[in-house]
Amino acid sequence: MIQDDVLINDWHALARSSDVVPEKPVAARLLGEDLVLWRSKDGTIHAWRDLCIHRGAKLSLGKTNGTTLSCPYHGWVYDTEGRCVRFPAHPEQCPPAKAQARVFRARERYDTIWVSLGQPEQDIPPFAEWDDPDFKAVVCGPYTVRAGGPRLIENFLDVAHFPFVHTGSLGDLEHTTLSDYTVEVTAEEVVANDITVWQPDPLGVGHGAYMHYVYKVLRPLTAYLAKQADDTSGLALLFTITPVDVDHSLVWTYEATTTLEESDEEIIKFQESILFQDIPVVESQRPELLPLDLQAELHLRSDRLSIAYRRWLREKGVTFGTA
């Protein structure tokens, strides 16, 4: 397992809630650790190391009956606390205390299962708009990307690429100038409050307009943006990366919009169109690991937010996905 305390002791989105049902365990992977997710009949989600301690078979290939999970190899039966309670080959034998699966913390929020491999010091990343009745909220993802989490977060924070990568949707080649902005950095977050971007038709009325963005880095692999138009309509995104391995990530976008007439399918389709334009660019970046040494690349004042993000990661001691 990757030894990076700041990530081990955080929450990571791992699966949609609807994908983990009582009848079938689900395999997952987080920070180089193979996991099994399963739901007991009372609705509780369990996240364990995907390993039977007997002969190392994957528990995700086993079966559940609502209160236990059984290994597919020799049928060892584990209860909801991860304790082995029965050896089918020796039913009269009481399993010893060391016959125990490795159990991790799991919770559900935003229609998603979140898992921590350590002792989380914070709650699941906040997204206030999810429960706001003025917003319509949708889950987009997960999407598999062959790139490290820090590279993907930095791309999310970078508005200067909009005219070139997202021409016609988020940006316009006739409006490439980016206004200056400020960044505030604390131990808890990185915030840019006053980014203004020209977009071709952000309001759906047939002409371009300037949009005002607020960006926040909430966790090393979780960021947030709020977009406000002059007509007071708004949109908010929670963008989080599941660090599967150093070069393998799952991308999740949680969108909340005041445009209530948009269908879930329309929202998802648009978010996918943006992400699928970003993916080949991010996957092509070299070095694959995000350089935290600011002398390693050239920077402009429009890079102020990504520079602050890199410094923030370094101060937090993040080594995963960084150079």
Steps between C-alpha positions, in 0.01 A plus 500: 500500500616851422628663819371857476331593828314806374317283245467187712323705768255659255169389346491382138204433273508134401167389352147614432266401780267333251780271378548329837197285577456237774517211255849553359838624628687751282874523435669840522850641529631800694857622544636171372282298740248245369169537684166324514181697559183329614167600648335311784122462511462792741648726230842545662796522263817306584845558350768239561832395357411271211685204647404186683765445765492124443648464149481852363198466271301813415193537720335705223455167313304362794138514608292691751180399675415833655693450824823326391752489216644164395832433331467337153792260558431305821178667613636672810214711638559856627248704700432873461792585733742308279538210742512149360220309671505164320741260333278279278767227493505499883160630617565387856810721529468853635704739280780676690508877550765545232254366240399857426463698177662844481211745539493862381262789563216547248219755474239610248444854378399659169370159381859376528696266724803667657784307661797594716795267546608680817364722776330795329539828684238675284156420368422407140569811286213751533265578211223718645313532170424127498224547761395850391144491357590783261744268322464182298784259586641222282788250531724467194742210495712326589724524193832318471802712404861390459643796686586593855257681727701821545526550123123464468428743783737758353325468164165562673642819656641630170262735315764624254458182295126556442531682163729232357376167641133596540448732203135579448383380840709639787726725293543708185817549295413869460502545878817339635604776738458404863441770759730518797379342822611436855548178695463450872671202661431358845586169662149377413451619142613700200248758370487717186200732523503727199573314176305640203467298180332578167281215379322466165144440620494422873137603546358326195374826345718507189781734602812501713543636849754532776463244778637534850669199657595413856742208534587317820742216565343315793726195519810391309278320248172688536408842362188713468381772268202732501405686183275804519346683206382861500140375493568330839466148354762270644683174482726320745727202452672271747785331314679214671758246389520145630871405510489141378874488431763763427412504128138385518212714627122509516343839429175604669308821437204601714305777329234721657323752278217749534395420143240255623354421158816319389468122519754281677597357162569845355716598797698176487546524123644851527736411784619195306566713191726731704684218677554301180667808347727533804601134530735468198678822595550404865605146410762648264664725760863432588622441755200293603558600864412859588823698565493671838834667430388826341831528317419190297253680270427854379210692654287806418281710728199313358652191668467658844241249621692193384820641654318541831365145470848357445641689798205388714560136407867531589420656837261214574766244412310346209727263310236297313488606134759773549864547412 
